[in-house]
Amino acid sequence: ILRDYRVGIEGVCGGACDCATCHVVIAPEWAGKLFPPRDDENDKLDELPLIEPTSRLSFQIIWAEELDGLTLTLPPET
């Protein structure tokens, strides 16, 4: 969704969990409403130089109607 609306997500790997160019920071009040990250997502996040407690790879978020209104930010480029 973010890439389709051209809001700054590069998403080089197209969702294969290989690049982390879709890194976002989920608002704390929304973080618990998402499906938990898989091990491969956590491994890729661990490779980033700067992450937050609610960092996620946006291509790995499983969208559901309950997430309508989800608030997130794009991290600064490092």
Residue frames as qw, qx, qy, qz and C-alpha x, y, z in Angstrom:
[[0.000, 0.888, 0.459, 0.000, 0.00, 0.00, 0.00],
 [0.306, -0.803, 0.092, 0.503, 2.79, 2.43, 0.94],
 [0.383, -0.187, 0.592, 0.683, 4.73, 1.77, -2.24],
 [0.247, 0.566, 0.706, 0.346, 1.59, 2.03, -4.36],
 [0.055, -0.950, -0.307, 0.018, 0.89, 5.48, -2.93],
 [0.590, 0.502, -0.121, 0.621, 4.56, 6.50, -3.33],
 [0.413, -0.889, -0.013, -0.198, 5.11, 7.65, 0.22],
 [0.044, -0.820, 0.552, -0.149, 8.81, 6.85, 0.40],
 [0.797, -0.238, 0.554, -0.041, 9.02, 3.07, 0.59],
 [0.223, 0.568, -0.670, -0.424, 11.50, 1.66, -1.87],
 [0.857, 0.021, 0.423, -0.294, 10.82, -2.04, -1.31],
 [0.214, 0.607, -0.679, -0.353, 13.65, -3.28, -3.52],
 [0.087, -0.148, 0.985, 0.025, 13.10, -7.00, -2.79],
 [0.503, -0.133, -0.496, -0.695, 9.35, -6.84, -3.40],
 [0.755, -0.388, 0.111, -0.517, 8.47, -8.41, -0.05],
 [0.856, 0.152, -0.486, 0.089, 11.02, -11.25, -0.01],
 [0.658, -0.750, 0.066, 0.016, 12.45, -10.01, 3.32],
 [0.849, 0.136, 0.034, 0.510, 15.91, -9.57, 1.77],
 [0.421, 0.480, 0.019, 0.769, 16.63, -5.85, 1.86],
 [0.314, -0.577, -0.511, 0.555, 14.82, -3.91, 4.65],
 [0.124, 0.102, 0.213, 0.964, 14.16, -0.93, 2.35],
 [0.384, -0.552, -0.504, -0.543, 10.54, -1.01, 3.56],
 [0.398, -0.210, -0.639, 0.624, 11.51, -0.28, 7.19],
 [0.265, -0.653, -0.203, -0.680, 8.86, 1.69, 9.10],
 [0.104, 0.028, -0.720, 0.686, 8.25, 2.56, 12.73],
 [0.346, -0.544, -0.695, -0.318, 4.76, 1.67, 13.93],
 [0.298, -0.578, 0.188, -0.736, 3.05, 4.01, 16.40],
 [0.001, -0.192, 0.884, -0.427, 3.19, 2.33, 19.84],
 [0.565, 0.121, 0.453, -0.679, -0.59, 2.22, 20.19],
 [0.798, 0.378, -0.205, -0.422, -0.79, 0.14, 16.99],
 [0.181, 0.522, -0.833, -0.003, 2.18, -2.17, 17.50],
 [0.339, -0.078, 0.877, -0.333, 0.25, -4.75, 19.53],
 [0.695, 0.412, 0.280, -0.519, -2.48, -4.97, 16.89],
 [0.522, 0.585, -0.541, -0.303, -0.16, -6.38, 14.23],
 [0.991, -0.023, -0.125, 0.045, 0.72, -10.00, 13.71],
 [0.554, -0.706, 0.341, 0.280, 4.11, -10.56, 15.36],
 [0.377, 0.731, -0.513, -0.247, 7.18, -10.43, 13.12],
 [0.992, 0.073, -0.088, 0.056, 8.63, -13.71, 11.89],
 [0.733, -0.476, 0.215, 0.435, 12.21, -14.68, 12.63],
 [0.603, 0.297, 0.334, 0.661, 13.42, -13.67, 9.15],
 [0.021, 0.883, 0.197, 0.425, 11.95, -10.18, 9.62],
 [0.566, -0.815, 0.081, 0.091, 13.62, -9.81, 13.02],
 [0.777, -0.150, 0.284, 0.542, 16.91, -11.00, 11.54],
 [0.421, 0.569, 0.294, 0.642, 16.71, -8.40, 8.76],
 [0.230, -0.932, -0.110, -0.258, 15.79, -5.62, 11.22],
 [0.736, -0.593, 0.117, 0.305, 18.83, -6.58, 13.32],
 [0.686, 0.172, 0.267, 0.655, 21.03, -5.72, 10.32],
 [0.128, 0.865, 0.220, 0.433, 19.83, -2.09, 10.26],
 [0.406, 0.269, -0.389, 0.782, 22.01, 0.55, 11.92],
 [0.165, -0.039, 0.412, -0.895, 19.13, 2.17, 13.81],
 [0.372, -0.388, -0.757, -0.372, 15.81, 0.63, 14.82],
 [0.390, -0.351, 0.282, -0.803, 13.07, 1.44, 17.28],
 [0.337, -0.031, 0.872, -0.355, 11.16, -0.96, 19.55],
 [0.625, 0.476, 0.490, -0.377, 8.24, -0.85, 17.11],
 [0.174, 0.537, -0.591, -0.576, 10.29, -1.09, 13.90],
 [0.758, 0.236, 0.599, -0.104, 8.82, -3.37, 11.26],
 [0.131, -0.126, 0.679, 0.712, 9.32, -4.19, 7.61],
 [0.502, 0.284, 0.168, -0.799, 6.14, -2.86, 6.05],
 [0.573, 0.243, -0.623, -0.474, 6.04, -5.54, 3.35],
 [0.307, 0.010, -0.935, 0.179, 5.82, -8.17, 6.10],
 [0.315, 0.106, 0.507, -0.795, 2.76, -6.63, 7.80],
 [0.025, 0.336, 0.908, 0.247, -0.31, -8.74, 7.13],
 [0.223, -0.108, -0.050, -0.968, -3.04, -6.26, 6.25],
 [0.104, -0.467, -0.875, 0.071, -6.49, -6.61, 7.78],
 [0.118, -0.740, -0.395, -0.532, -9.51, -4.30, 7.93],
 [0.586, -0.735, -0.281, 0.194, -8.80, -3.79, 11.65],
 [0.585, -0.259, 0.072, 0.765, -5.63, -1.94, 10.68],
 [0.205, 0.743, 0.361, 0.525, -7.49, 0.82, 8.85],
 [0.234, -0.945, 0.009, -0.227, -6.00, 4.03, 10.23],
 [0.866, -0.221, -0.061, 0.443, -2.65, 2.44, 11.12],
 [0.010, 0.985, -0.168, 0.022, -0.16, 5.12, 12.07],
 [0.868, -0.125, 0.127, 0.464, 3.52, 4.78, 11.22],
 [0.043, 0.926, -0.234, -0.292, 6.54, 6.88, 10.35],
 [0.834, 0.461, -0.156, 0.261, 9.34, 6.44, 7.88],
 [0.685, -0.569, 0.033, 0.454, 12.70, 6.35, 9.66],
 [0.127, 0.901, -0.285, -0.302, 15.33, 8.89, 8.65],
 [0.860, 0.440, -0.218, 0.140, 17.76, 7.64, 6.02],
 [0.637, -0.688, 0.279, 0.209, 21.05, 6.56, 7.52]]
